[in-house]
Amino acid sequence: MTDEPLDHRAHPSSYRVARGEQGVFSVEPYKSELLPLWRFATPEQATASSAAILEGFRAYLEADDFVGADMARKYLQMGYTRSRRYARHRGGKKYDGPVPDDKKGVSGAHGRRELPLGPEDPVKAESARIFKRAWDEAAADETYQRLRAAHVEAYG
């Protein structure tokens, strides 16, 4: 058995369309291609990042690579959600207290209290708006929708 991650470009049948941002840090080779492009700390970074990821999204579509396009869409979504979290919670910390050891890597509060919302950070809120526009554009793309439907029909 090897520790090499599965190459989803070579084996697209192993990719399952999932909700939200699942797979963004594990589906290779797309993680290695997209993660270095993903930045959201300032509107300038968000603009450059979302444009680069959207360019990758279009290139994946042009190559009929649904998995790559879906992963690019997820990075745009994650740019939005992380920017919104940092806009609402200083430092991005949403919950009070440490994550229980048996829940590391699993999302959710797990018995911890959600921290109160502070004043919205306008810089991070603008980054979120930038990513939201790009995410909406990607999600509405007709070629993406067609490839998504074909992938789901073929592989579930």
Beta strands, then each sheet from edge to edge (+ up, - down):
end
